[in-house]
Amino acid sequence: MNANSTDAGVLVGIRPGTVPAAVSVGTRNSAAVDRFGFDSCVLTALTGTATGAPTALSLAAKLQESADGQNGWTDLPDAAVVPLTAPNAVARLNVRLPTAQRYLRVVETVALTGGTSPTLGASSLIVLCGPDEIPAT
C-alpha cells in the first residue's frame, strides 16, 4: 500500500521503549527495536507519579544503536531528550535515522534525591516514521 496525504498510518510504526513502571535510582534498557524501512523516529519519555517524597528527580532517555540488536550498543548521536525533572511530564525528540544501524533501544536513567525509598513512574516510546510505507512483516 502506498502512502497518500490522507493516510499517515502507513508511515508510522509505534514501538514500546521501556515499559511503564515505578523505577528507583538506576538505568534500564528497552528491548531491541528493528527500524528496518524507517528513516526517522520520535523518542518520547514520560514521567508519572513520584513516591517516597524525593526532593529532586530526573529522568533521562537516549537512543542507542546496534547492527544485530544484541551486541555492540553505542549511543546514537544527538538522540537524547532533555531530562525531565518533574512528575507527570513528557519530553520528545525528533531523530533522523538514515545512517543509523538497524536496531535501536532506549536507555533510561532515573535519579532521585532525598525521600524514603523513592520511586518515579517512568516509560518511553519510539514512534518510527518511514519514507513512504510500512515494510511488510
C-alpha beads as a LAMMPS data file, in Angstrom:
LAMMPS data file: protein, C-alpha beads

137 atoms
136 bonds

1 atom types
1 bond types

-500.0 500.0 xlo xhi
-500.0 500.0 ylo yhi
-500.0 500.0 zlo zhi

Masses

1 110.0

Atoms # bond

1 1 1 0.000 0.000 0.000
2 1 1 1.417 3.385 -0.936
3 1 1 1.113 6.370 1.327
4 1 1 -1.015 9.311 0.437
5 1 1 -1.686 12.647 2.074
6 1 1 -4.736 11.336 3.957
7 1 1 -3.286 8.083 5.296
8 1 1 -0.492 8.820 7.800
9 1 1 -0.870 5.367 9.362
10 1 1 1.201 3.725 6.636
11 1 1 4.107 5.999 7.534
12 1 1 4.209 5.280 11.270
13 1 1 5.250 2.331 13.429
14 1 1 4.749 2.643 17.186
15 1 1 7.117 0.558 19.310
16 1 1 7.431 0.328 23.086
17 1 1 10.639 1.598 24.607
18 1 1 10.743 0.993 28.351
19 1 1 7.540 -0.333 29.889
20 1 1 5.683 1.846 32.392
21 1 1 6.972 1.098 35.892
22 1 1 7.743 2.650 39.259
23 1 1 11.524 2.893 38.995
24 1 1 14.123 3.533 41.673
25 1 1 17.527 5.103 41.016
26 1 1 19.427 3.486 38.146
27 1 1 19.457 2.672 34.454
28 1 1 17.311 0.317 32.415
29 1 1 17.302 -0.625 28.747
30 1 1 14.410 -1.391 26.447
31 1 1 14.285 -4.395 24.175
32 1 1 15.805 -4.006 20.723
33 1 1 13.574 -2.326 18.120
34 1 1 14.056 -3.155 14.427
35 1 1 13.923 0.121 12.474
36 1 1 14.171 -1.525 9.027
37 1 1 12.250 0.561 6.480
38 1 1 12.038 3.666 8.654
39 1 1 14.241 6.722 8.255
40 1 1 13.306 8.794 11.313
41 1 1 11.664 8.491 14.701
42 1 1 10.333 10.405 17.666
43 1 1 11.742 9.366 21.042
44 1 1 9.239 10.128 23.800
45 1 1 9.948 9.859 27.539
46 1 1 7.275 10.179 30.203
47 1 1 7.292 10.556 33.965
48 1 1 4.413 9.629 36.221
49 1 1 3.923 9.862 39.932
50 1 1 6.869 10.177 42.303
51 1 1 6.515 8.244 45.572
52 1 1 8.575 8.373 48.754
53 1 1 8.759 12.202 48.735
54 1 1 12.005 12.790 46.790
55 1 1 13.287 16.374 46.951
56 1 1 14.558 16.180 43.352
57 1 1 14.059 13.811 40.444
58 1 1 15.326 13.329 36.921
59 1 1 14.504 11.022 34.022
60 1 1 16.983 10.985 31.130
61 1 1 16.362 8.930 27.980
62 1 1 18.530 8.351 24.929
63 1 1 18.698 6.060 21.914
64 1 1 21.443 3.550 21.245
65 1 1 22.084 1.618 18.029
66 1 1 23.357 -1.869 17.190
67 1 1 23.912 -3.824 13.977
68 1 1 22.410 -7.061 15.336
69 1 1 20.171 -5.939 18.221
70 1 1 22.189 -7.879 20.777
71 1 1 25.779 -6.617 20.880
72 1 1 27.860 -3.512 20.259
73 1 1 25.356 -0.944 21.507
74 1 1 26.567 2.650 21.085
75 1 1 24.899 5.998 21.688
76 1 1 23.173 7.421 18.641
77 1 1 24.479 10.982 18.143
78 1 1 22.059 13.782 19.050
79 1 1 19.423 11.312 20.259
80 1 1 18.793 12.188 23.924
81 1 1 15.773 14.052 25.286
82 1 1 16.185 16.959 27.664
83 1 1 15.963 15.299 31.111
84 1 1 12.582 15.560 32.812
85 1 1 12.689 16.995 36.343
86 1 1 9.022 16.916 37.358
87 1 1 6.384 14.225 37.803
88 1 1 3.741 13.782 35.099
89 1 1 5.873 15.328 32.354
90 1 1 6.643 14.448 28.726
91 1 1 9.741 15.057 26.592
92 1 1 10.119 14.273 22.912
93 1 1 12.858 14.453 20.353
94 1 1 12.791 14.052 16.573
95 1 1 15.677 11.861 15.371
96 1 1 16.828 11.324 11.776
97 1 1 17.960 7.734 11.144
98 1 1 19.301 7.432 7.570
99 1 1 22.784 6.379 8.744
100 1 1 21.771 4.598 11.962
101 1 1 22.334 0.889 12.381
102 1 1 19.313 -1.407 12.032
103 1 1 18.399 -1.825 15.719
104 1 1 17.563 0.803 18.348
105 1 1 16.956 0.683 22.070
106 1 1 16.083 3.231 24.728
107 1 1 18.406 3.715 27.692
108 1 1 16.590 5.349 30.563
109 1 1 18.312 6.744 33.668
110 1 1 16.427 7.764 36.807
111 1 1 17.987 9.919 39.531
112 1 1 16.175 10.628 42.802
113 1 1 17.383 12.724 45.740
114 1 1 16.057 12.528 49.285
115 1 1 12.861 10.917 50.444
116 1 1 12.227 7.461 51.806
117 1 1 12.649 4.656 49.231
118 1 1 11.599 6.998 46.418
119 1 1 10.410 5.806 43.015
120 1 1 9.367 7.554 39.827
121 1 1 6.833 6.366 37.308
122 1 1 8.686 6.229 34.007
123 1 1 8.308 4.917 30.460
124 1 1 9.368 5.624 26.896
125 1 1 8.063 5.126 23.386
126 1 1 9.609 5.095 19.918
127 1 1 7.428 6.305 17.056
128 1 1 9.108 5.222 13.819
129 1 1 8.416 7.129 10.611
130 1 1 9.010 5.741 7.155
131 1 1 9.817 7.272 3.841
132 1 1 6.692 6.034 2.043
133 1 1 5.148 2.913 3.615
134 1 1 5.498 0.423 6.440
135 1 1 7.557 -2.609 5.394
136 1 1 5.803 -5.986 5.223
137 1 1 6.303 -8.149 8.314

Bonds

1 1 1 2
2 1 2 3
3 1 3 4
4 1 4 5
5 1 5 6
6 1 6 7
7 1 7 8
8 1 8 9
9 1 9 10
10 1 10 11
11 1 11 12
12 1 12 13
13 1 13 14
14 1 14 15
15 1 15 16
16 1 16 17
17 1 17 18
18 1 18 19
19 1 19 20
20 1 20 21
21 1 21 22
22 1 22 23
23 1 23 24
24 1 24 25
25 1 25 26
26 1 26 27
27 1 27 28
28 1 28 29
29 1 29 30
30 1 30 31
31 1 31 32
32 1 32 33
33 1 33 34
34 1 34 35
35 1 35 36
36 1 36 37
37 1 37 38
38 1 38 39
39 1 39 40
40 1 40 41
41 1 41 42
42 1 42 43
43 1 43 44
44 1 44 45
45 1 45 46
46 1 46 47
47 1 47 48
48 1 48 49
49 1 49 50
50 1 50 51
51 1 51 52
52 1 52 53
53 1 53 54
54 1 54 55
55 1 55 56
56 1 56 57
57 1 57 58
58 1 58 59
59 1 59 60
60 1 60 61
61 1 61 62
62 1 62 63
63 1 63 64
64 1 64 65
65 1 65 66
66 1 66 67
67 1 67 68
68 1 68 69
69 1 69 70
70 1 70 71
71 1 71 72
72 1 72 73
73 1 73 74
74 1 74 75
75 1 75 76
76 1 76 77
77 1 77 78
78 1 78 79
79 1 79 80
80 1 80 81
81 1 81 82
82 1 82 83
83 1 83 84
84 1 84 85
85 1 85 86
86 1 86 87
87 1 87 88
88 1 88 89
89 1 89 90
90 1 90 91
91 1 91 92
92 1 92 93
93 1 93 94
94 1 94 95
95 1 95 96
96 1 96 97
97 1 97 98
98 1 98 99
99 1 99 100
100 1 100 101
101 1 101 102
102 1 102 103
103 1 103 104
104 1 104 105
105 1 105 106
106 1 106 107
107 1 107 108
108 1 108 109
109 1 109 110
110 1 110 111
111 1 111 112
112 1 112 113
113 1 113 114
114 1 114 115
115 1 115 116
116 1 116 117
117 1 117 118
118 1 118 119
119 1 119 120
120 1 120 121
121 1 121 122
122 1 122 123
123 1 123 124
124 1 124 125
125 1 125 126
126 1 126 127
127 1 127 128
128 1 128 129
129 1 129 130
130 1 130 131
131 1 131 132
132 1 132 133
133 1 133 134
134 1 134 135
135 1 135 136
136 1 136 137
